[in-house]
Amino acid sequence: MIKDKIIIIPFHLPWNWTADFERQTALTLSQNNFVVAVDTHTPLTLKKILKIKKYHFVEKKQKNLYFVKPLCLLPFSKFKFIFKMNLSLFFLFLNLFLIFRRNQGKILWLFYPRLIFLKYLFPNYLSVYDCVDFFTSEDKQEFQKIKDDEKKTVKTVDFVFANSKVLQKDKKKYRQNINLVPQGFSLDVFKSTQKLPKNSSIFKLKKPIIGYIGGINHRLDYPLLIKLARKNPKLTFLLVGPLQKDHLIGFKKQLKELKRIKNISFLENQPRELLTQIINSFDICLIPYDIKQDFNKFCHPMKIFEYFYLKKPVVSTPIEELKRFQPYVKIADNADKFSKEIKKILKDGWSKEYAQKQRELAIDNSWENKIKEISLVLEEKTKKNV
């Protein structure tokens, strides 16, 4: 296991975001290392600070783990160049602050190719690209910039890790030694035995329940969900997760239509400790992502292992990485096929053999196992260089 290192992890998402790969990586690494997580998405400006009476620039999340918000010293941070300059100044300061801290080594842990410039600010750090997403954009110029940054990232960092075979294959365009590692799954959270409150609205829902957990945002296939719910009025469809308004631009009308359907219910902002019991209330779990978006088509959703750990039947749209997990997940590409799979499962039940294999796959993909496998690669390389 990686031990006694200083590890800097630039974050792009809020600390409590539903897609929590940044947070879980930081939490797992901080068990044996000193970790600084830096919010590169919403740094502070002087204007923001003046508006807020109390603000913590540094938050201690647990022992050896600090979450830091950079301060933008230069004005006009809305311009990309100035924004990049402000981040660079902050990270240079951070490097100076950590330079005298005694540790056996230092690691810059990157998730986002656009931040590859940070590698040159930390020349004495081992650089890791932890590839968990297929980055894309509808804007052609922006898409080309993303591809250029990723190519540069994959070619120049010391190590590249991919959490899916799809991503591993894609990055091999630029470099052969792409290390495949587990996806990452919050095993401890899903061992929780905390019960749902007696007044929970879930107890009032009519069975069977076909459920989804995750952000209610642009990633969902709204036409699919609308057709599916209307085709199956005797089924209850439950969507559990926050309405992420900033990620619903262009989808508000479809969401409004979804909310008008009587057999669709929503449950927002639930504590993570209750997810086990919420998913256990589902008869079948859904991953209804819109695969017209490449970001979704080539993703590896964490929720698959959350569902798997609880041995639940799963029906998903044709996400490329999930195809290799058949028959433990059923794949359907339209409302008719979704309906067929759901009716078959409700009629025949779910195989105990499938359920056991699902649990094993989830455990294999824990965060601890991911970090262990990354550690083995780093240690092997270190020994060769001695």
N, C-alpha and C positions, 0 to 999 in steps of 0.2 A: 504493500500500500504506500502511496505517496506520503512522505512524512517530513516534518520540520522544514517546510518550504514557505517562502512568501509567495502568495498567489494573488495576482490582480485580475479581476474579472469585470470587464466593461459590460454593464447591463444596458439593454435597449427597452426593456419592458418594466412596468412598475413592480415593486417587490411582491405584491399580492395578486399578480395577474393569473388568470386561469391556466394559461400555458406556462407552467412553473419550472421549466427546465433550467433556467438561470438560477432561480432560488434554490432548487434541490441540489444542483451541482455545488453551489457555494456552501450550503449546509453540510453536505457530505464531506467536502474537502476540508472544511474547518474543524472537523473532528480530530485531525492530525496535523493541521497546518495553520498558518496565520493568513487569513483571507480578507482582502479588501475588495468589496463589490462597489463599482462606480456607476452611478446613474448617468448615462450619456444621452438619454432621451429628453429629460426635462431638467437640465441644469438651471441653477438660480441666476437671475439677473439682479442688478441693484434695485431695479424698479419693483421686482417681486418681493425682495427682502423688506423694502420700505412699507409695503402693503401688509406684510405678515408680522404680527407683534412678536410671536415666538416661533422660531424655526430651528430645527436641529440639522446642522450641516453634516454631522456624523451621528449615526445611530448604531449602537451596539446590539446586534441581533442575538448573539449568543457568544459564548467564550470563543475568542480568536476569530470572530466574524464581525466586520464593520461595513455598514452601508453608507456611502458618501455621496453627497450631491455637490458637484463642482460649482464654483462661482464664476460667472462670466465677467471678467474684468473689462474687456473691450466692449464698447457700445455697438449697436446694430447687429446683434447676434442672429437676427432673422436671416441674414445673408449667409449662405453656406460657407463661404471662405472665412468670414469672421467667426462663425460658429466653430469651425475646425481649428482656428487659431486659439480660441478660448479653451477648447478641450486640450490642445497641445500644451498650452501654458500650465493648465491644471496638472496634467500628467507629468510634466517636467518637475513641478513642485513636489508631487507625490513621490517621484523617483528619488529626489533629494532627501525627502523626509524619511524614506525607508532604507536609505543607503547604509546607515550605521546599525541597522537592526541585524542581530546575529542569527543567521539561519544557514542551513547547508546548501541552499540553492534558491533560485527565484524563477517563477513561471508567469508568463503573460498568457492568459487563457481567453482566446477569442471565439466568439460565436458569429460575428458579423464581418464579412469581407470589407465593408466600407471603412472599417476601423484598422485596416492593415497598416496605415501610416504610424500607428502607435508602436509597431515593432521597432521602428528606427529611433524611438525615444527611449527604448529599453534594450540597448544593445547587449547588456550582460544577462538578460533574461532568456530562458528557454521559451520558445514560442509554440503554442498549441492552437490549432484550428479545430474546434469541436463542431463538426458540421451536422446540424440537426434539421435544417430546412432547405427547401428548394426555392431559392430567391428569384423573384421575377417582377415584372412591371408591365402594365399595358402601354406605357409611354416608351417608344422605341429607343430614344436617346438614353432614358433612365435605365432601360433594360440592358443596353450595351455597356453602360457604365458599371452596372452590377456584375455583368459577366467579366469585364476587364479586371475589376477589383477581385473577384473570386479567383480568376486565373492567377493573378499576382499573388494572392494569399496562399493558394494551394502550392504554388511553386517555391515560395520563399520561406514559409514557416518551417520550423524544425520537425513538427509532427502534424499529421492530419488524421483525424478520427471521424468516421461516419457511422451514424446510428441505424442505417438501413442499407440493404444490398442495392437498392435503387440509387441512393446517393453515392455509395461507393463506386458503382459502375460509372456514374456521371462524372465524378471527379477524376477518374482514371484517364480522362482525356488529357489531363495536364500533368499527371504524376502517377507512377505505378504503385508505390507503397502507401496505399490508402488503407488504414487499419479499421476493420469492421468491429464494432463494439455493441454491447446491449443498448437498448433504447433508453432505459431509465424509467423506473416505476417506484412510486412511494409506498413501499411495502409496509412501513410502520403505520402510516395513516389508515391503510385498509385492514389492519389488524384490530382497529378500534371496535370496541363492543358498546360504545355509547348509544343509548336508545333514543329514538325519535320522541320529541315531546308529545304528550297525550293529545294536545290540541292541534297537532300537525295536520295540515290540509290533505296530506297524502291518504290518511285514514278515511277521508270522505269520498275518495275517488272510486269510481266503478271499475272493477276488474274485468278483463285483464288489462294491465298497464304496459304500454310500449314506451320505453323511456330513453331519454338522451341527457347526458350531463356535459356541460361545457359552456363556453361563451355563446350568447345569442348575438351573432354578428354576421358579417358578409360571407363567412365561409359556408353557411348552411344553404342547402338546395331548397329554397322556399316553394317553388312550383311542385317539386316532388312531395314535400310534406303536406301541401294543400290537397293535392290529388289523393295522396295516401289516406289522409284523415277522412276525406269525403267518401272514399270508396269503402271505408270500414267504420261506419257510424257506431257500431257496437263496441269498438275498441276505444280505450282512453289513451291519448298520446300526451305524455308529460315531458316538458322541456325544462330542465333544471340548470340554472346558471344565470349570471348577470346579463342584463341588456347593455351591451357595449355600444353606446350611441355613436361614439366617434368612428366606429367600424360598421355603421349601418347606413352610410350615405349611399343613396340609390336603391335601398332595400326597404325603406320605411313603409311604402305602400303594400309590399308583399307581406311584411310583418303585421301590418294592420289587418290585412285580409286573413292571415293565419289566426289572429286573435279573435276574429268573429266566429270561427268554427267552434261549435259547442263541445265537441269531444277532444279539444286541445286545451291543456292547462299549462300554466307557467308557475315555476317556483324559483324565485330569485334569491341570490346572495345567501347561500346556505354555508354554515361552518364546515370546514373540511372534515372535522371529526364525525359529522353525520352522514358523509357520503356513502359509507359502507351500508348503513341501514336504508338509505334512500335507494341505492342501486338494488339492494335485496328486495325492495318492494316492487321492482320491475319484473314482469314476466319475460320480456324480451328487451334487449338493448339495441339502440340505433347509433350508427355513425352516418348521418345523412349529409355528407359534404358535397358541395358542388364541384364535380371533377372537370367542369369546363375551365376552371381556374387551375393552372399548372401547379400553383402553390399547394393546392389540395390534392391534385392527382398524384403528385410525387412526394407527398408528406408521409410521416409515420406517426399517426396519432397516439399520444400517450394513453388515451382513454381505452384503447383496445386491451391493455394489460390490467387496467382497473376493472373492466368488465370480466376479463379472463380470470383474474384472481378470485372473483366471487362466483365463478363457474356459471356465468350467465350466457344464454344463447345470444348471438350478435348477428345483426343484418347490417351490411354496409354497402355504400356505393362502391364502384370499382376503383378503389385506391390501389395503385400499383403494388406497393409493399405488402398490402394485406392479402393479396392473392395467394402468396406462398403459405399463409396460415389456414387455408381451406383444408379440411371441412370444419375447422373449429370456429370459423366465421363464415357466414353465408353472404355471397356477393350478388347484388341485384342492381340493374341499371335503369329501372323505371318503376313507376308506382304499381303496375300490374305484377311485376316479378317480386317486388317487396311484399305485396299482399299475399302472393302464393307462398313465399318462404315463411312469413309470419303464421299463416293458417296451418301450414304443415307442422311447424314447431308446436303450436298450441294443441294440435290434434295428437301428435305422436310423442310429445315430450322431448327431453334433451338427454342424449346419451351420457351415461356415467363415465364412460371411457373418454368422451370428448371433454367432459367437465374436469376430469383429473388431469388431462393433458394441458388444458387451459391454465390450471393452477400452476403446473410445472413451468410452463412458458413464462408466466408472470413473474415467478420467483427468479428464474434465470435472468430476467431483464430488470432486476432491481437496480437502484442507483448505486448501491454498494458494489454490486457485481460489475457495473459499468466502470466505476473508478478503479476497481481491482485490475480489470483487464487493461485499462490505460496505464496503470502503474507498472504492470509487467512489461509493457512495451518500452516505457521510459527507462526502467531499470536495466533491461537487456541492452539498450543502446548505450547507457552510461557505462556498463561493464566493458563493452567492446572498446570504448574510448579511453579506458584506463590503461 
